[in-house]
Amino acid sequence: MTARNVDVLLVGGGVMSATLGMLLKQLDPAMTITLVERLDHVAHESTDGWNNAGTGHAGYCELNYTPQDAEGNIAIERALAINASFEVTLQFWTYLVEQGILPKASDFINTTPHQSFVWGEKDVEFLRKRHELLSNHHLFAEMQYSDAPETLREWMPLVMSSRDAKQPIAATRVEHGSDVDFGSLTRKMIDHLKQQDGFELCLKHSVKSLRKSKKGHWRVNIEDEKSGEDKTFNAKFVFLGAGGGSLPLLQKSQIDESQGYGGFPVSGQWLVCKAPEVVKRHSSKVYGKAPVGAPPMSVPHLDTRIINGQPALLFGPFAGFTTKFLKKGSVFDLFSSVKPYNLAPMMAVGRDNMDLTKYLIAESFQSHKDRVESLRNFFPDAQEKNWELQNAGMRVQIIKKDAKGHGKLEFGTEIVAAKDGTLAALLGASPGASTAVQAMIDVLERCFKDRIASPEWQARMKELVPSYGQSLITDAELLKRVRTRTLSTLGLGQSAV
């Protein structure tokens, strides 16, 4: 069998692979890139608009990014890091729109104010302290706070409808928050890549094996499910951006860095409302506090969504227990991922997270009435007939060894890269797609060290992401310059509906 030589093999047709492909083609148009996707469409799993929250995660409304310890101290470092990362993403999208590589921004991103809403004296005090800390930093200087019912009725009419006037409540708001249709964005990026010389898209192609050759390249065996033919690629670099499917592929690579990693899959569902008379009364993302024991992806929120150009309201997500790693995966995914080197960490996580397991199982058995009752914490007048249940995508949380060699459950995203820079994989979930550009820049810096250090690539990176190599967390003037440009070009802060 004749092997096909490529510079880069991207595995998985989601936003991560599309972003890395776009960056590489902008940096070196002569690079040969092949993207393989096991389904018959790109952006069909976690990247699809209905399979994720669509929140441009910037730390504005997500209360789990600012944890509070037992003494009442609130940590804001993660919120700052996520906000700065999302600003990097916005800069790259801005460049693509300005160059006409992406069509009008409203095809994939729209203004949707980001709001946090809490009730009860304890949580109101938490939100007040959170706002005080965050708004004193230039990244969050525009965040507003109010505990006045008349103000909150203007900010979130549905949430305030028929609410008990004696209940202590408070909210924060950032006007230039966003709703992102990551599915549309990804499809548009890949459509552009398909028009470039040296790029190939292979749908319904599944990776069967990958191993390192004596020459240092990756020999990847792939099945063409349309023809039943086996194909072999020799790739100088392989990126595993297959969502929940990345962990099994990383295990197949057998690189030393994959040792000890496991996965904890979590399913999700949304309540969806498309009734025009309800949808038109809500135009924001309203996040609350997660129930005790819930994973971060289960932070409840009532969202305005614009998916494929159509407005809707989503509430959830409702988590569930599953053994699948992908929405269109196998019930045996979890069991086949158990290896001798990760058995102990996975067993330790199972033992130490029984509350989480019980929570997920209980969520799975909720009735429609139970879910609507949860919705009424955010929308007291919600009627069951206007809401239907829809399945979301799967998320695989990272399990890894801690410093003592025991298992630890991680709730973020992580790049795992071979020490020689020839392979990288992205594992984990939230904040995921919102920080795709920063994550893929990390891949470039770890796996293309010599090239990205060159004057040519350094200059080009400054064109793609003007803040590259500088800190938006410490440089307020830099943030002002780049944010003014991105908000203007992407139309954020302007009404979307």
Residue pairs with C-beta under 8 A, 6 or more apart in sequence:
1 230
1 231
1 232
2 232
3 219
3 232
3 233
3 234
4 34
4 231
4 232
4 233
4 234
5 32
5 233
5 234
5 235
6 32
6 33
6 34
6 200
6 233
6 234
6 235
6 236
7 31
7 32
7 33
7 235
7 236
7 237
8 21
8 24
8 31
8 32
8 33
8 34
8 235
8 236
8 237
8 238
8 239
9 33
9 34
9 36
9 218
9 220
9 233
9 235
9 237
9 238
9 239
10 17
10 20
10 21
10 33
10 34
10 35
10 36
10 239
10 241
11 17
11 35
11 36
11 207
11 238
11 239
11 240
11 241
11 242
11 246
11 249
12 36
12 37
12 240
12 241
12 242
12 243
12 245
12 246
13 35
13 36
13 37
13 39
13 41
13 42
13 43
13 44
13 47
13 186
13 190
13 201
13 203
14 42
14 43
14 45
14 46
14 47
14 186
14 241
14 242
14 243
14 433
15 43
15 47
15 182
15 185
15 186
15 433
15 436
16 239
16 241
16 426
16 433
16 436
16 439
16 440
17 35
17 239
17 241
18 35
18 42
18 43
18 185
18 186
18 189
18 190
18 193
19 92
19 189
19 436
19 437
19 439
19 440
20 239
20 241
20 440
20 443
21 33
21 35
21 189
21 190
21 193
21 199
22 92
22 96
22 101
22 189
22 192
22 193
23 92
23 437
23 440
23 441
23 444
23 464
24 31
24 33
24 444
25 31
25 33
25 193
25 196
25 199
26 460
26 464
27 444
27 451
27 452
27 457
27 460
27 461
27 464
28 451
29 196
29 197
29 198
30 198
31 198
32 198
32 199
33 193
33 198
33 199
33 200
34 199
34 200
34 201
34 202
34 233
34 235
35 42
35 190
35 193
35 199
35 200
35 201
35 202
36 202
36 205
36 206
36 207
36 222
37 44
37 201
37 202
37 203
37 204
37 205
38 204
38 205
38 206
38 207
38 225
38 242
38 245
39 45
39 203
39 204
39 328
40 203
40 204
41 203
42 186
42 187
42 190
42 201
42 203
43 182
43 183
43 186
43 187
43 190
44 328
45 51
45 243
45 244
45 326
45 327
45 328
45 393
45 394
46 52
46 243
46 244
46 327
46 393
46 394
46 395
46 432
46 433
47 182
47 183
47 186
47 243
47 433
48 182
48 183
48 393
49 181
49 182
49 183
49 184
49 305
49 307
49 308
50 183
50 270
50 307
50 390
50 392
51 183
51 327
51 392
51 393
52 182
52 392
52 393
52 432
52 433
53 301
53 303
53 314
53 317
54 179
54 180
54 181
54 182
54 303
54 305
54 307
54 314
55 61
55 62
55 114
55 177
55 178
55 179
55 180
55 285
55 301
55 303
55 434
56 86
56 89
56 90
56 109
56 177
56 178
56 179
56 180
56 434
57 82
57 86
57 430
57 431
57 432
57 434
57 435
58 82
58 83
58 86
58 87
58 114
58 174
58 177
58 178
58 434
59 65
59 66
59 78
59 79
59 80
59 82
59 83
59 86
59 134
59 140
60 83
60 114
60 116
60 140
60 143
60 172
60 174
60 177
61 114
61 115
61 116
61 172
61 174
61 177
61 285
61 286
61 287
61 301
62 79
62 116
62 287
62 299
63 116
63 118
63 126
63 127
63 130
63 287
63 288
63 289
63 290
63 299
64 290
64 296
64 299
65 78
65 79
65 82
66 74
66 75
66 76
66 78
66 79
66 130
66 133
66 134
67 74
67 75
67 78
68 74
68 75
68 126
69 75
72 129
74 126
74 129
74 130
74 133
76 130
76 133
76 134
76 137
79 134
79 140
80 137
80 139
80 473
81 473
82 431
82 434
82 435
83 139
83 140
84 139
84 471
84 472
84 473
85 431
85 434
85 435
85 437
85 438
85 439
86 431
86 434
86 435
87 139
87 467
87 472
87 479
87 482
87 483
87 486
88 435
88 437
88 438
88 441
88 465
88 467
88 468
88 472
89 434
89 435
89 436
89 437
89 438
90 486
90 490
91 437
91 464
91 465
91 466
91 467
91 482
91 485
91 486
92 437
92 464
92 465
93 102
93 105
93 109
93 185
93 437
93 486
93 490
94 485
94 486
94 489
94 490
95 463
95 464
95 465
96 102
96 189
97 103
97 104
97 105
97 489
97 490
98 489
101 192
102 108
102 185
102 188
102 189
102 192
103 188
105 489
105 490
105 491
106 491
106 496
107 181
107 184
107 188
107 309
108 180
108 181
108 182
108 184
108 185
108 188
109 178
109 179
109 180
109 181
109 185
109 490
109 491
109 492
110 178
110 179
110 306
110 491
110 496
110 497
111 175
111 176
111 177
111 178
111 179
111 491
111 492
111 493
111 494
111 495
111 496
112 177
112 178
112 179
112 283
112 284
112 285
112 303
112 304
112 306
112 496
113 155
113 173
113 174
113 175
113 176
113 177
113 283
113 284
113 285
114 173
114 174
114 177
114 178
114 284
114 285
114 287
115 155
115 156
115 171
115 172
115 173
115 174
115 177
115 284
115 285
115 286
115 287
116 127
116 130
116 171
116 172
116 286
116 287
116 288
117 152
117 156
117 159
117 169
117 170
117 171
117 286
117 287
117 288
117 378
118 124
118 126
118 127
118 169
118 170
118 171
118 288
118 289
119 167
119 168
119 169
119 377
120 167
120 168
121 168
123 170
123 289
124 147
124 168
124 169
124 170
127 145
127 170
127 171
127 172
128 145
128 147
128 170
130 172
131 143
131 145
131 172
134 140
134 143
135 141
135 143
135 145
138 476
138 479
138 480
139 472
139 473
139 479
140 174
142 174
142 175
142 176
143 172
143 173
143 174
144 172
144 173
144 174
145 170
145 171
145 172
146 152
146 155
146 170
146 171
146 172
146 173
147 168
147 169
147 170
147 171
149 160
149 163
149 165
149 169
152 159
152 160
152 169
152 171
153 160
155 171
155 173
155 284
156 171
156 282
156 284
156 286
157 281
157 282
158 278
158 281
158 282
158 302
158 378
158 379
158 381
159 286
159 302
159 378
159 379
161 379
161 380
161 381
162 380
162 381
163 169
163 380
171 286
173 284
175 493
176 487
176 492
176 493
177 284
177 285
177 492
178 490
178 492
179 285
179 303
179 304
179 305
179 306
179 496
180 433
180 434
181 306
181 307
181 308
182 433
183 307
183 308
184 307
184 308
190 201
193 199
193 201
194 201
202 222
202 224
204 224
204 225
204 226
205 222
205 223
205 224
205 225
205 231
206 222
206 223
206 225
207 220
207 221
207 222
207 249
207 252
208 221
208 222
208 223
208 230
209 220
209 221
209 252
210 218
210 219
210 220
210 221
210 238
210 249
210 252
210 253
211 218
211 219
211 253
211 254
212 218
212 219
212 422
213 219
213 234
216 420
216 422
217 234
217 235
217 236
217 422
218 233
218 234
218 235
218 236
218 237
218 238
218 253
218 422
218 423
219 232
219 233
219 234
220 232
220 233
220 234
220 235
220 238
221 230
221 231
221 232
222 230
222 231
222 232
222 233
223 229
223 230
223 231
224 230
224 231
236 422
237 421
237 422
237 423
237 424
237 447
237 448
238 253
238 422
238 423
238 424
239 423
239 424
239 425
239 426
239 443
240 246
240 249
240 250
240 253
240 423
240 424
240 425
240 426
241 425
241 426
242 249
243 325
243 326
243 393
243 394
243 396
244 263
244 265
244 324
244 325
244 326
244 329
244 333
244 394
244 395
244 396
245 325
245 326
245 329
246 425
246 426
246 427
247 261
247 262
247 263
247 325
247 337
247 396
247 425
247 427
248 325
248 333
248 336
248 337
249 425
250 258
250 261
250 416
250 425
250 427
251 258
251 261
251 337
251 339
253 418
253 423
253 425
255 418
255 423
256 418
256 419
257 416
257 417
257 418
257 419
258 416
258 425
259 341
259 342
260 341
260 342
260 345
260 400
260 401
261 342
261 398
261 399
261 400
261 416
261 427
262 337
262 338
262 342
262 345
262 346
262 349
262 398
262 399
262 400
262 407
263 325
263 334
263 337
263 396
263 397
263 398
263 399
263 427
264 349
264 353
264 396
264 397
264 398
264 399
264 409
265 322
265 323
265 324
265 325
265 333
265 334
265 394
265 395
265 396
265 397
266 295
266 297
266 298
266 319
266 320
266 321
266 322
266 360
266 394
266 395
266 396
266 397
266 429
267 319
267 320
267 321
267 322
267 324
267 364
267 391
267 392
267 394
268 297
268 298
268 316
268 317
268 318
268 319
268 320
268 391
268 392
268 393
268 394
268 395
269 316
269 317
269 318
269 320
269 389
269 390
269 391
269 392
270 314
270 315
270 316
270 317
270 318
270 389
270 390
270 391
270 392
271 314
271 315
271 316
271 318
271 371
271 372
271 375
271 387
271 388
271 389
271 390
272 312
272 313
272 314
272 387
272 388
272 389
272 390
273 279
273 312
273 313
273 314
273 315
273 386
273 387
273 388
274 310
274 312
274 313
275 386
278 313
278 386
279 304
279 311
279 312
279 313
280 311
280 497
282 302
282 304
282 313
283 304
283 495
283 496
283 497
284 304
285 301
285 302
285 303
285 304
286 301
286 302
286 303
286 378
287 299
287 300
287 301
288 299
288 300
288 301
288 377
288 378
289 299
290 296
290 298
290 299
290 300
291 298
291 300
291 359
292 355
293 355
293 356
293 358
293 359
294 319
294 356
294 359
295 319
295 356
295 360
295 397
295 411
296 411
296 429
296 430
297 317
297 319
297 395
297 411
297 429
297 430
298 317
298 318
298 319
298 363
300 315
300 316
300 374
300 377
300 378
301 315
301 316
301 378
302 313
302 314
302 315
302 375
302 378
302 379
303 313
303 314
303 315
304 311
304 313
304 496
304 497
305 311
305 312
305 313
305 314
306 312
306 496
306 497
311 497
315 374
315 375
315 378
315 379
315 387
316 371
316 392
317 392
318 363
318 366
318 371
318 374
319 359
319 360
319 363
320 360
320 361
320 363
320 364
321 357
321 360
321 361
321 363
321 364
322 394
323 331
323 332
323 333
323 334
323 335
324 330
324 331
324 333
324 334
324 394
325 333
325 334
325 337
325 394
325 396
326 333
326 394
327 391
327 393
327 394
329 394
330 336
338 346
342 399
344 405
344 406
344 407
345 399
345 400
345 401
345 406
345 407
345 408
346 399
346 407
347 407
348 406
348 407
349 399
349 407
349 408
349 409
350 357
352 407
352 409
353 409
356 409
368 384
368 389
369 384
371 387
371 389
372 382
372 384
372 387
375 382
375 387
376 382
395 429
395 430
396 427
396 428
396 429
397 409
397 410
397 411
397 428
397 429
398 409
398 410
398 412
398 414
398 427
398 428
399 407
399 408
399 409
399 410
400 407
400 408
400 410
401 407
401 408
402 408
410 428
411 428
411 429
411 430
412 428
412 429
412 430
412 431
413 426
413 427
413 428
413 429
413 430
413 431
413 432
413 435
413 439
414 426
414 427
414 428
415 424
415 425
415 426
415 427
415 439
415 442
415 443
415 446
416 424
416 425
416 426
416 427
417 423
417 424
417 425
417 443
417 446
417 447
418 424
421 446
421 447
421 448
421 449
422 447
423 447
424 443
424 446
424 447
426 439
426 443
437 465
441 461
441 465
441 468
444 452
445 452
448 457
451 457
452 458
452 461
458 469
461 468
461 469
462 468
462 469
466 481
466 482
466 485
467 478
467 479
467 482
470 478
471 478
472 478
472 479
472 482
486 492
487 493
